[in-house]
């Protein structure tokens, strides 16, 4: 049976353990929420990138069709129509690619908020231990 002098210290250690478990649970929830948001950005960026590639491929096909029509018919109306379509598709592809790039500009895969919270918790724990030790 512990003596009365060690009882406050043991209750402090017990409280610290409970608080640490609580903090770790909160950090895990924060990590999960932050990573879910990051995965959402990755999915959106992949969608925009896929649409951009698709639109640019269609624009390239339309550009090729423009050259073919120009060489076959040497007429302005079919070439102009095909050229308008290819330019419109290329511009749409460029717009989606620009949007995907804008989403990724200031983005990082690291869970920044979780890391900052863990560092703050560790600093608080170190301060509490040094205060108890002195």
C-alpha positions as CSV (number, residue, x, y, z in Angstrom):
1,X,0.0,0.0,0.0
2,X,1.5,3.4,-1.0
3,X,2.2,5.8,1.8
4,X,0.4,9.1,2.1
5,X,3.3,11.1,0.7
6,X,3.2,9.4,-2.7
7,X,-0.6,9.6,-3.0
8,X,-0.8,13.1,-4.6
9,X,1.9,12.1,-7.0
10,X,0.1,8.9,-8.0
11,X,-3.2,10.7,-8.5
12,X,-1.3,13.3,-10.6
13,X,0.2,10.5,-12.8
14,X,-3.3,8.9,-13.1
15,X,-4.8,12.3,-14.1
16,X,-2.0,12.8,-16.6
17,X,-2.6,9.4,-18.1
18,X,-6.4,10.1,-18.5
19,X,-5.6,13.5,-20.0
20,X,-3.1,12.0,-22.4
21,X,-5.6,9.3,-23.6
22,X,-8.2,12.1,-24.1
23,X,-5.7,14.2,-26.0
24,X,-4.6,11.3,-28.2
25,X,-8.3,10.5,-29.0
26,X,-8.8,14.2,-30.0
27,X,-5.6,14.2,-32.1
28,X,-6.8,11.0,-33.9
29,X,-10.2,12.6,-34.7
30,X,-8.4,15.8,-36.0
31,X,-6.1,13.7,-38.1
32,X,-9.0,11.8,-39.6
33,X,-11.0,15.0,-40.4
34,X,-7.9,16.7,-41.9
35,X,-7.0,13.7,-44.1
36,X,-10.6,13.4,-45.2
37,X,-10.5,17.0,-46.4
38,X,-7.2,16.3,-48.2
39,X,-8.5,13.2,-49.9
40,X,-11.5,15.3,-51.1
41,X,-9.1,17.8,-52.7
42,X,-7.2,15.0,-54.4
43,X,-10.5,13.6,-55.8
44,X,-11.6,17.0,-57.1
45,X,-8.2,17.7,-58.7
46,X,-8.2,14.3,-60.3
47,X,-11.6,14.9,-61.8
48,X,-10.6,18.3,-63.2
49,X,-7.4,16.9,-64.5
50,X,-9.2,14.0,-66.2
51,X,-11.7,16.4,-67.8
52,X,-8.9,18.6,-68.9
53,X,-7.1,15.7,-70.6
54,X,-10.3,14.5,-72.2
55,X,-11.1,18.0,-73.5
56,X,-7.6,18.5,-74.8
57,X,-7.7,15.1,-76.6
58,X,-10.9,16.1,-78.2
59,X,-9.4,19.4,-79.2
60,X,-6.4,17.6,-80.7
61,X,-8.8,15.4,-82.7
62,X,-10.8,18.4,-83.9
63,X,-7.5,20.1,-84.8
64,X,-6.5,17.1,-86.8
65,X,-9.9,17.0,-88.5
66,X,-9.4,20.7,-89.3
67,X,-6.2,20.0,-91.2
68,X,-7.8,17.0,-93.0
69,X,-10.8,19.1,-94.0
70,X,-8.5,21.9,-95.1
71,X,-6.5,19.6,-97.3
72,X,-9.5,17.7,-98.7
73,X,-11.9,20.4,-99.4
74,X,-9.8,23.5,-99.3
75,X,-13.0,25.3,-98.5
76,X,-13.3,27.9,-95.8
77,X,-16.7,27.1,-94.2
78,X,-15.9,23.5,-93.1
79,X,-12.4,24.4,-91.9
80,X,-13.7,27.4,-90.0
81,X,-16.4,25.4,-88.3
82,X,-13.9,22.6,-87.3
83,X,-11.4,25.2,-86.2
84,X,-13.9,26.9,-83.9
85,X,-14.8,23.6,-82.3
86,X,-11.2,22.6,-81.8
87,X,-10.3,26.0,-80.3
88,X,-13.3,25.9,-78.0
89,X,-12.4,22.4,-76.7
90,X,-8.7,23.4,-76.2
91,X,-9.8,26.4,-74.2
92,X,-12.2,24.3,-72.1
93,X,-9.3,21.9,-71.4
94,X,-7.0,24.7,-70.5
95,X,-9.6,26.1,-68.2
96,X,-10.1,22.8,-66.3
97,X,-6.3,22.3,-66.1
98,X,-5.9,25.8,-64.7
99,X,-8.6,25.1,-62.1
100,X,-6.9,21.8,-61.1
101,X,-3.6,23.7,-60.8
102,X,-5.2,26.4,-58.6
103,X,-6.6,23.8,-56.3
104,X,-3.1,22.3,-55.7
105,X,-1.1,25.5,-55.5
106,X,-1.0,25.9,-51.7
107,X,-1.8,22.3,-50.8
108,X,0.3,19.8,-48.9
109,X,-0.3,16.1,-48.0
110,X,1.1,16.7,-44.5
111,X,-1.6,16.9,-41.7
112,X,-0.4,20.4,-40.7
113,X,-3.0,21.1,-38.0
114,X,-2.6,17.7,-36.4
115,X,1.2,18.1,-36.3
116,X,0.9,21.6,-34.7
117,X,-1.6,20.3,-32.1
118,X,0.6,17.3,-31.2
119,X,3.6,19.7,-30.9
120,X,1.6,21.9,-28.6
121,X,0.5,18.9,-26.5
122,X,4.1,17.7,-26.2
123,X,5.2,21.1,-25.1
124,X,2.5,21.3,-22.5
125,X,3.3,17.8,-21.2
126,X,7.0,18.7,-21.0
127,X,6.2,21.9,-19.1
128,X,3.9,19.9,-16.7
129,X,6.5,17.3,-16.0
130,X,9.3,19.8,-15.4
131,X,6.9,21.7,-13.1
132,X,6.1,18.5,-11.1
133,X,9.8,17.5,-11.0
134,X,10.9,20.8,-9.6
